[in-house]
Amino acid sequence: MGSTRWRCRKRSIEKNHRRSTRIPKQMEVKRSQI
């Protein structure tokens, strides 16, 4: 269970990193606030 959870988390982080390059900084700040 833990391994699957970590994998999901890692995948989401990777997606965020790739998206952060395309999404403006304003959007990133709004997301971090939520």
N, C-alpha and C positions, 0 to 999 in steps of 0.2 A: 504493500500500500504506500509506504513512504517513498519508495523509488518512483512509483507512478506519479505521485504528487510532485516530487522534485522535477521530474521530466516535464510535467505540464507547466510548472512554474518557469523552468528554463526556456521552454518554447515561447511562452508569453513574453518573457524578457527579450528574447531575440526578435520577436515580432515588433515589440515596442521600439527597439533600437533601430530596426530597419525603417519603421514608420517615422520615427523622430527626424530622420534625415529629410523626409519629404514634407512632413507636417511643419507648419511654422512654429516659432518659439511660443507665440501667444497660446496656441492650442495646447502645447506641451504643459505650460504653466497651469492652464485650466484643468488639465487631466490630473496633474499631480495634486491639485487642491482637492479634487473629488475623493 
